[in-house]
Amino acid sequence: MASCEIELVIDTSTTNPTVVTDTGHDDNDAHSDESLMMMIAKRSLILSLNSILTKLHAGYFRISLSLGGQALLWKTFTEPADHDTAGILGHVGNIFHPTAFLVLWSFSLFVLVLLSILYLLRCLFYFKMVKAEFLHHVGVNYLFAPWISWLLLLQSAPGLAPETLPYLVLWWVFSVPVVLLDVKIYGQWFTKGKRFLSTGANPTSQLSVIGNLVGARAAAHMGWRESAVCLFSLGMVHYLVLFVTLYQRLSGGDRLPVLLRPVFFLFFAAPGVASLAWESIVGGFDTASKMLFFLSLFLFTSLICRPMLFRRSMRRFNVAWWAYSFPVTVLAIAATEYAYEVKGMIANSLTLILSALSVLVSFALTLFTLLNSKMLLPDNDPIASLLLHLPVSH
């Protein structure tokens, strides 16, 4: 019995196996902790991406739309090859340095590519939400925004001539989706579809018109006059119907959330783009272009004389603020072309004021966005919240 007890003591007191076992346990713990941290980080990244994709909607392309318009404005001043730049506008053109324009265009391209990738992922993983967005009376109109943004960057692309094959191919890639959306939406407007213009019309409906007009301008630069006239006529006919419908303030105009009131600036964006498109088609800023420009200028003046209309929408930062930039930029570009045509002191002064206002608004919006980056994807976004609760079976 004694020898057995001694053997038991020796076996249990052997330290080497215990030490080896403890060391292996520590290594496994370290490896498991590292794997756990990687799993947590991966899960956190997936959750963050899911949160972004669920909150992101086509309305965020307001940012790329504004930046694309700003790039086009800068190109108008840096490359006025077809205009006499003597006088005030010639000195202004020297301010917009080609290098600064290249940086702005590259930044605009980066933002547009980033938004396009994120929205493509949203289409792949949250198709039901995209479908709900298409059925929404405001969200559907912003589906034109990415294609308009690409067309604007195409027209302002440095070193890419309109007569080249890449320009032609890209124009087809960006213009065909606009026409397809036209067929779907316009067809439902004048047939017994799922939405009627009289009940669903709102200021964002003018984005469909702007898409046609921007495509028409790009086609005219390529020398495709018939295609340009086709797109121009398609856009202008529906703009006239939209303008009358919205002017009468039918039921659709009251369905716009208060935070989205900055989109009222689209009222003067459409005639501004129309004046530029017609100028490209006929080759000069003729009477028709001037009439459209004056209409845009009048609507702009009418809106800025009513600042209280936008007071409630300006209490907290929202991505809808970017709706101010693009229309002002378009008006500034139209004013520039008008000044090149008439060559008067009043026209030059108007161009300087509008161009300065456009740059200032874009810079301020960029600064506000950077300072309020945490509010860029809010939980109480008016469009995102409506899309989440909209039945997709409608």
Disulfide bonds with the S-S distance in Angstrom:
none
